[in-house]
């Protein structure tokens, strides 16, 4: 049956309609501005109406301060003119204008701000020169070829006085030399977009070919440029578009297609392709090739991640009662380089919300590969259950299990080359849409009378999964192999039971009882030392706010740090107030065939502590350290009242401290008493080299001896920073190895430690 359905879909998809509207939407979105975004959403809305769908536009603030599920809406941005012109000739550069918004909108970084009308004439220096101490006030910085234009380097160059940057970074420099890479998220903190109050800058993207030529010239002589821009940030709005096609049940299945990114595969093809997929399903229903819709279809078009969070909040989270699942249509096969690979990458809906759609997708994929035997499916173990990008609503606090059937990256991701006409492979797109449309057709028209056969197939898929998982050895030493397999088996059984959303089926228990754990002995070995993994057994976490933390808007701006990588969201999805954190870690590891290192687990624990302090979640910890514990430990090693204590700390080595930094300082002051003194290192890095070693980090900052209360440049941890803000604390003036002190002899100890003394001189 599926073979016939696939053939009808292939012939039914409208090639000319797809190409026309994909190109038309791309032309609007390529401008990157919020004025263009309004035109793109209006175009999508009108197209849905022309197709006979009942569509709506949902309007949300673009003010840089409204937050949905810890995703802060971007501040609106428009631009009409931006250009970077060489005022010094460079060998290998044909035209002095090396970046021009009018000829290539991607050459300007979104949210760049304005210059005076006449522009700014300034020097362009390299990133290497900047980090070597070159004066860069009012300069523009050409980043190193492998430096992605992201927040870390932006913060550094703005701190050092530069007005912006030029990037020639691409994901594949050997293959793409004369095109530019899009800079999609160059914010100083966690977000993907600029928010209210963030610093101004101007950014340009140039090709690797131009970047090499300019870099060579800079290393030979001073190079000057003219920087022009009329970019402006302002409070505006950003739209989402949605359309509902009612089914027999009110429960909806969402098709997520994100607007507002300036590429065919990312994502005008996803937007137009998803509309065409729904049109084709309705056409097949009308012709009798598919039964009537069992579930309702809701198409949702919004900005990636942020817009979908806003839409979810609009309909009211959690959405479990309203929505049964979703599919993300980002990253369809549209370029010839991708189509040569003949591969699809599948990311199933994660198991925290059991969803029978995974079983249906497995069935459809098998039948698709019988029809298209040249194609293969990739299931990355650590991405098989994925919470990133537009799959974030799989989070149990949101309640929309989301799958993603995409194409692996081909090195042209976010590169202007993929938008060229001769790179567009419509035939490959049609095959990808055939798979997605076939899946949607089978899932959304599922009937009680066909369930028995599908559930039997699902039981076979479950057993095949368990057989495969039993042969994988990614299991923590000393943990129970059978416990892991029992957990994975329960995932498969819950997924099959979720078919009850369609109808209760007699005999389902016999299929579930036939699923078994293969009798294969995988010895997990002797337990190894796992201090932080063991520590996690005393922690229980309950989520308070809906959605995975992302922009960290509840945390003060200067205290926001990058989110932990790897499988942090998988871990957080299991933190329900019942399991220990150790159990959550084990389940996330089992789901993704990953073993977290002690360093990673420690990072997770302290990040979760930060989230708890900010009110994202509630944490109970049996291992928490109190002021009394610290006082006793200090006294046990012989510290008494009146001592002068030289104190260096690694707070994260201890564990969670009740009250944090202040508790440590209060305990120290209690032990040394009224006549004691505490000194802590408050070292900085205002040097490009020290003791024969080059400072290769990006935390080089000049030291200002007139601003001794500045804590931002201290590199020796948070406790000295907190002590410096304590009443009565003083700091020495030394340029690299200053000390902060409090107590009776603090001033005496550090007052003679001058700016350029040896760090450990007799006066230090």
Secondary structure, DSSP 4 states (H G I P E B T S, - for coil): -HHHHHHHHHHHS-HHHHHHHHHHHHHHHTT-SHHHHHHHHHHHHHHHHHTT-EEEEEEEEEBS--EETTEEPPBEEE-S-EEEEESS--TT-SSSEEEETTT-GGGB-TT--B--TT-EEEEEEEHHHHHTT---TT-EEE--TT----HHHHHHHHHTT--EEEE---S-TTT-SSS-B------SSS-SS--TTPPP-EEEE--HHHHHHHHHHHTTS-EEEEEEEB-EEE-EEEEEEEEEE--SSS-EEEEEEEE--SBTTTBHHHHHHHHHHHHHHHHHHHTTSS---SSEEEEEEEETTHHHHHHHHHH-S--TTTEEEEEE--S-S-BHHHHTT-EEEEEBPPTTS--THHHHHHHHHHHHHHHSTT-EEE--GGGSB--SGGGGGGSTTT---EEEEE----S-TTBGGGGSGGGB-HHHHHHHHHHHHHHHHHHHT--HHHHHHHHHHHHHHHHHHHHHHTT-----TTS-HHHHHHHHHHHHHHHHHGGGGT---TTHHHHHHT-----------SPPP-HHHHHGGGEEEEE-SSS---S-TTS-GGG--PPP-TTHHHHHHT-EEEEEHHHHHHHHHHHHT----HHHHHHHHHHHHHHHHHTSEEEEETT-B-HHHHHHHHHHTT--TT-EEE----GGGT--BTTTHHHHHHHHHHHH-TT-EEEEE------SEETTEE--SS------TT-TT--TT--S-HHHHHHHTSTT-EE---SSS-EEEEETTHHHHHTT--TTS-TT-TT-
